[in-house]
Amino acid sequence: MISRYIEPETSEGVGIRNQPVASRYFHRPLSELLGAFFEAGFVV
């Protein structure tokens, strides 16, 4: 899992038991989520 962390990924799974349709999960690394802020000069 750690070797794939930096790769954006979409998967489906159970959100609520007995739900008729699977929930979609979207994994995004922090660098992708916050990249625009860092480029604009935001620092943590």
Buried (B, 14 or more C-beta within 10 A) or exposed (E): EEEEEEEEEEEEEEEEEEEEEEEEEEEEEEEEEEEEEEEEEEEE
